[in-house]
Amino acid sequence: MLKPVLDVGELRYNRDRNVLERDRARLVLNPEDATAVAMALELKRADPAATIEVVSMAPRRAMPHLEDLVRRGVDQATLLTDRRHAGSDTWATSRVLAHHLATRDFDLVLCGTHTLDSGTGQVPAQVAEALDLPLMAGVAELVDLNTEEGWAVVDVDAEDVVLRFRVGLPAVLAFRYAPSRTLPPIGYGDLTRDVAGQVAVLGFDALGMDESELGLRGSLTQVRRIETDALEAKDPIRVRADREGIDEVFRTLAEKGFLCR
């Protein structure tokens, strides 16, 4: 599962509708989801018979990202998109993803634990619950995998300690961002390769769901009001890069309570 997320610098909030205006903001690949895709491609390099399908619930303008993932080595990309999905919270989003995944045969569902536009990490857990699958979140490393015997060994980053687990398959593994694990570059010959045959677009009607299950109607959490604090303009303090300037910086920080006297 992969989520193209909005560039947070371009987000705008519609206070009348209590929703984010997503149509104009640029989309980028969620870093933790990209880590999961990079992990899947590593597994495919080790076992060329493995098949990777990227599934994303996103607007149609996410298509270039999915096409590029196919050019990087993904076998199939599926875009779940429909105007009736608009306003879906994590619960409704999870139901849409789970409905599609229930039609697929797989050993692993790889995704990110969190997204840039939401720190809750609810979607992997809710998808696993809907599919009655075990979940491991905060995965730092897929240590070992045996699809024939049906198990995987993962290291989970618990902030102050790394824990190792063995989990039965199929399972949902939600990864932490790993800057050392990056997507491979697109080969020069693949930059303009037509991958339309490897990208499917499925709308609401293909899911076999009721409209009451998704969008704002199917969302269990809804924003009622957003309040923002007014920012107070401050006059900048300019100092020279010398001993006197350094002393002034320390004095100011100490006065503001940022340094112990």
Legacy VTK file of the C-alpha trace (Angstrom):
# vtk DataFile Version 3.0
C-alpha trace
ASCII
DATASET POLYDATA
POINTS 261 float
0.000 0.000 0.000
1.311 3.412 -0.896
-0.003 6.911 -0.301
1.006 9.924 -2.370
0.816 12.757 0.164
0.400 16.462 -0.253
3.381 18.767 -0.152
2.682 20.335 3.251
4.032 23.676 2.087
1.187 23.922 -0.426
-1.715 22.861 1.818
-4.732 25.110 2.271
-7.577 24.549 4.729
-11.209 25.200 3.771
-12.772 26.483 6.992
-16.287 26.424 5.577
-16.161 22.680 4.801
-13.585 21.688 7.458
-11.469 19.830 4.895
-8.033 20.220 3.345
-8.059 21.565 -0.193
-6.007 18.930 -1.972
-6.644 19.682 -5.641
-3.910 22.290 -6.092
-1.200 20.919 -3.819
1.656 18.930 -5.343
1.795 15.220 -4.515
4.942 13.453 -3.281
5.505 9.835 -2.303
5.111 9.289 1.418
8.680 8.536 2.642
7.771 5.546 4.827
5.692 4.008 2.029
8.615 4.541 -0.360
10.803 2.654 2.138
8.310 -0.241 2.013
8.352 -0.284 -1.809
12.162 -0.234 -1.785
12.066 -3.238 0.547
9.678 -5.063 -1.803
12.003 -4.409 -4.740
14.918 -5.811 -2.732
12.901 -8.983 -2.146
12.137 -9.203 -5.861
15.805 -8.886 -6.756
16.513 -11.810 -4.411
13.581 -13.802 -5.825
12.759 -12.738 -9.418
9.625 -14.921 -9.341
8.088 -12.617 -6.717
5.362 -10.235 -7.889
4.814 -6.717 -6.549
1.534 -4.845 -6.793
1.378 -1.274 -5.525
-2.086 -0.268 -4.316
-2.949 3.376 -3.687
-6.143 5.223 -2.815
-5.492 8.648 -4.292
-6.692 11.180 -6.879
-5.951 10.548 -10.555
-3.064 13.004 -10.534
-1.140 10.401 -8.519
-0.880 8.350 -11.720
2.627 9.593 -12.712
3.997 8.368 -9.366
2.506 4.902 -9.897
3.739 4.748 -13.492
7.254 5.624 -12.351
7.153 2.856 -9.743
6.367 0.382 -12.526
9.344 1.773 -14.448
11.454 1.149 -11.333
10.511 -2.547 -11.253
7.033 -2.881 -9.727
4.944 -5.431 -11.673
1.497 -3.888 -11.272
0.021 -0.666 -9.888
-3.628 -0.211 -8.906
-5.106 3.226 -8.326
-8.344 3.304 -6.312
-9.890 6.634 -7.169
-13.345 8.166 -7.217
-14.786 11.549 -6.322
-17.006 9.721 -3.843
-13.877 8.832 -1.834
-13.284 12.517 -1.060
-13.275 13.352 2.641
-12.582 9.777 3.756
-10.917 9.501 7.149
-8.554 6.669 8.084
-11.477 4.338 8.840
-13.140 4.809 5.451
-9.776 4.709 3.674
-8.898 1.430 5.391
-12.195 -0.116 4.319
-11.591 0.794 0.668
-8.056 -0.637 0.739
-9.186 -3.777 2.550
-12.009 -4.379 0.049
-9.496 -4.422 -2.792
-6.843 -6.455 -0.954
-9.451 -9.085 -0.061
-9.659 -9.889 -3.780
-5.900 -10.451 -4.084
-3.634 -13.380 -3.226
-0.526 -12.247 -1.337
2.085 -13.186 1.262
2.830 -9.691 2.552
1.249 -6.266 2.620
4.066 -3.727 2.978
3.405 -0.082 3.812
4.652 2.790 5.956
3.713 3.117 9.606
2.936 6.851 9.346
2.318 9.417 6.650
3.524 12.999 6.384
-0.033 14.320 6.529
-1.082 12.171 9.501
0.937 10.830 12.409
-1.717 8.445 13.703
-0.578 5.239 11.974
-4.142 3.913 11.992
-4.499 2.667 8.405
-2.114 -0.332 8.586
-3.761 -1.537 11.814
-7.287 -1.051 10.485
-6.504 -2.839 7.209
-4.961 -5.740 9.133
-8.013 -5.913 11.396
-10.408 -5.867 8.428
-8.494 -8.683 6.730
-7.970 -10.623 9.991
-4.193 -10.540 9.529
-1.330 -10.086 12.006
0.313 -6.654 12.011
3.827 -5.520 12.812
4.234 -1.726 12.881
7.408 0.335 13.247
9.390 -2.276 11.292
13.020 -1.250 10.887
14.209 -4.342 9.030
12.825 -7.472 7.404
15.452 -9.873 8.715
14.282 -13.143 7.152
11.411 -14.365 5.022
10.186 -17.870 4.246
7.030 -17.818 2.165
7.016 -21.608 1.722
6.802 -22.221 5.480
4.770 -19.062 6.006
6.749 -16.828 8.366
8.845 -13.668 8.486
11.305 -12.304 11.050
11.319 -8.532 11.582
13.105 -6.017 13.772
10.774 -3.417 15.271
12.046 -0.022 16.390
10.503 0.655 19.806
12.487 3.932 20.170
14.646 2.907 23.114
15.108 -0.723 22.064
14.905 -2.866 18.920
12.699 -5.943 19.285
12.790 -9.023 17.051
9.596 -10.889 16.197
8.612 -13.882 14.102
5.223 -13.411 12.464
3.039 -15.790 10.477
2.070 -15.065 6.877
0.176 -13.501 5.295
0.739 -10.378 7.375
0.802 -6.585 7.226
4.255 -5.067 7.818
4.358 -1.292 8.387
7.856 0.179 8.010
9.634 3.102 9.599
11.433 5.523 7.294
14.935 4.329 6.460
17.050 6.904 4.579
19.517 4.161 3.642
16.824 2.247 1.748
15.957 4.187 -1.396
14.033 3.491 -4.569
16.223 2.510 -7.517
16.614 5.071 -10.306
14.627 4.727 -13.506
16.822 3.451 -16.308
17.331 5.824 -19.202
15.556 3.464 -21.586
12.545 3.264 -19.257
11.987 6.988 -18.756
9.319 7.154 -21.462
8.308 3.466 -21.531
4.557 2.978 -21.939
3.372 1.167 -18.799
-0.382 1.674 -19.277
-0.921 -2.078 -19.430
0.518 -2.467 -15.938
-1.566 0.238 -14.254
-5.228 -0.351 -13.359
-7.678 2.359 -12.310
-10.628 1.189 -10.205
-13.503 3.438 -9.209
-16.141 3.099 -6.534
-18.355 0.806 -8.607
-15.589 -1.808 -8.906
-15.268 -2.176 -5.128
-18.750 -3.477 -4.405
-19.170 -1.109 -1.459
-22.085 1.036 -0.344
-21.684 4.805 -0.628
-22.445 5.134 3.070
-19.150 3.312 3.820
-16.818 5.928 2.397
-16.281 9.642 1.972
-17.566 11.981 4.643
-20.632 9.765 5.183
-18.531 6.728 6.015
-15.989 8.538 8.171
-16.182 7.970 11.921
-13.989 10.980 12.693
-14.875 14.429 11.391
-13.343 17.824 12.086
-15.886 20.181 13.645
-13.696 23.233 14.089
-10.112 24.369 13.586
-8.595 27.120 15.703
-5.255 28.763 15.027
-3.161 31.011 17.230
-2.329 34.426 15.861
1.374 34.948 15.257
2.999 38.038 16.717
5.600 39.744 14.576
8.988 40.149 16.271
11.769 42.547 15.468
14.900 40.592 14.535
18.040 40.954 16.626
21.131 41.314 14.450
24.576 40.646 15.845
28.038 40.457 14.351
29.911 37.171 14.064
32.396 38.109 16.774
32.859 37.562 20.507
30.506 40.390 21.433
27.814 39.015 19.113
28.151 35.518 20.558
27.809 36.903 24.098
24.658 38.763 23.037
23.138 35.547 21.652
23.835 33.692 24.903
22.425 36.543 27.014
19.227 36.621 24.946
18.753 32.854 25.127
19.307 32.890 28.865
16.775 35.714 29.347
14.192 33.743 27.361
14.760 30.687 29.555
16.442 28.530 26.919
19.730 28.309 28.817
20.559 27.677 32.447
22.218 30.652 34.002
LINES 1 262
261 0 1 2 3 4 5 6 7 8 9 10 11 12 13 14 15 16 17 18 19 20 21 22 23 24 25 26 27 28 29 30 31 32 33 34 35 36 37 38 39 40 41 42 43 44 45 46 47 48 49 50 51 52 53 54 55 56 57 58 59 60 61 62 63 64 65 66 67 68 69 70 71 72 73 74 75 76 77 78 79 80 81 82 83 84 85 86 87 88 89 90 91 92 93 94 95 96 97 98 99 100 101 102 103 104 105 106 107 108 109 110 111 112 113 114 115 116 117 118 119 120 121 122 123 124 125 126 127 128 129 130 131 132 133 134 135 136 137 138 139 140 141 142 143 144 145 146 147 148 149 150 151 152 153 154 155 156 157 158 159 160 161 162 163 164 165 166 167 168 169 170 171 172 173 174 175 176 177 178 179 180 181 182 183 184 185 186 187 188 189 190 191 192 193 194 195 196 197 198 199 200 201 202 203 204 205 206 207 208 209 210 211 212 213 214 215 216 217 218 219 220 221 222 223 224 225 226 227 228 229 230 231 232 233 234 235 236 237 238 239 240 241 242 243 244 245 246 247 248 249 250 251 252 253 254 255 256 257 258 259 260
